[in-house]
Amino acid sequence: MGTLAELSLPVDQDTVTHALAWLETIGQQAHWPSRTLFKLSLCLDETLTNVTMYGYARAAPNAVEPQVKLQLREEDQRLVLRIMDNGVAFDPTRQTPRELDISLDDARIGGHGLRLMQHYLEDIRYERRNGWNQLELIAVVDDAS
């Protein structure tokens, strides 16, 4: 069907909030099932949180303005959310989720986002092109319930 929406944002303390509001508005207007909106929102939140926290930590002081671009497409019964950022190169598809904690006493915060994304998404694709990370999150549109 093609591109549903696009958004460009500066990378700052409001990036995640603005991106999630954008996605929620689209999902409500398109009448996505709640599970579909939940899983895409969770994965967008996880990705952008990591981009804002780590994507520019090693950037030179005179580097380009940190920016995120979002593009949402519909292909058959799938939604493809492309997240592009001009931060340091990072391919999450080459990472291994850390092991699950054995007990609550051993539990640590963080490190499980990739596992959640792999659970909820049909596929995750990455490439680095012209100084931009390009991550595609592919989600099947759930049956309406």
N, C-alpha and C positions, 0 to 999 in steps of 0.2 A: 504494500500500500504506500510506502514511502515515509518521508520525514513528517513526524507529528509536531515537533517543537524543538527549539534550540534556545540556549541561554548562555551568556558569557558573564562571568563574575570575577571580581578581584579576589585574591586569596587574603582573607582576613578573618577576624573572629566571627563574622556573620555569614561566611560562605556556606557552611553546612545548613544553617537555618533557612537561608534563602533558597538553596537548591531543593531542600525537602518540601518547602511550601510550594515551589514550582511544580514538583513531581506530584504532590497531592492534588493540586488544582487540576492538572491534566488527567490524573486517574479518576477524579470525581466527575469531570466533564465527559470522559469517555465511558463512564460506568464500569470501570474495571471491578472484578470481584475483589473483596477485601484482602484475600490471601495474596493476590497478585500485587496489589499496592503495598502490602506489608513487606513482602520479600524484596521488591525493588527498592523500597525506602530503606530497609535495613542495609542492603548492600551498597546503596549510594552513601548512606551515613558512614558506614565503615570505610569506604574508599576515600571519601573527602576528609574524614577525620585524620586518616593517615597522611593524605596529601598536605593538609594544613599543618600537621605536627612535624612531619619529617621531610617533606618534599623540597623545602627551601632552606633547610638548616645549614647546608654547606655552600649556599649560593654566595657568590662574590658580592661585595657591597654595591658595586655599580652594575649589577646584573639586570636583566630585563624585568619589567613589572610582573610579579607573580599573578598568574591568571589561570582560570579554569573555564573550559567550554564544555557544555553538555549538549548532546544531540540524542533525541529519542526517535526511533523508527519502529514501524510495525512491519513484520514480515510473516505472512501466513498467520499462524496462531502464536506468534512469538513477539516479544518486545525486545528491542536491542537498544540498550542505553550505553552510548559512547561517552566516556569521561576522558577529557583531554586536559593535560596540565603541562606547563613549561618548566616544571621543577627538575630535580636531578633524576636521571634515568633509574627506573625501578620496575622490574618485571615480577609482579606477584605470582604469576603462573609458574615461575621457577622455584617458588618457595615451598617448603613443606610445613604444614601446620604443626605446631608443637604438640607433644603428647598430652593427652588428657591427664589431669591431676588424679592421683590415686585416692586421695582423701581430702576432706575439707581442710585439715591441718596443713596439707602440702599445697593447697590451692594458691595460685597467683593470679592477679588481675592481668588481663590482656593476653594477646597471642592466639586468640581463637577466631578472629574475624574471617580469616581465609577458610577455615573449616565451615563456618556458617554460610559463607558465600557459595562454597562448593555444594553444600546441602540444598540450598534454595534455587540455585541457577542451573540451567541446562548446560551452559558453557561459559567460560571466561577466556577472552582472547586479548593478547597484548602485542603491541608493536611500538617501537620508537621511530618517529618520523619527523625529520626537520626540527629537531630539538624539542619535540613534544612527546610525552607519554600518551599513548592512546589505548585505553582499556575498554573493551566491550563486554558488557554484562548481558547475557542472553537468558531471558526468562520466558517460560511457557505461560500463556494466559490461562489461568485456572478456569474450570467450569464454574459458572455462577451458582452460588449456594444460598 
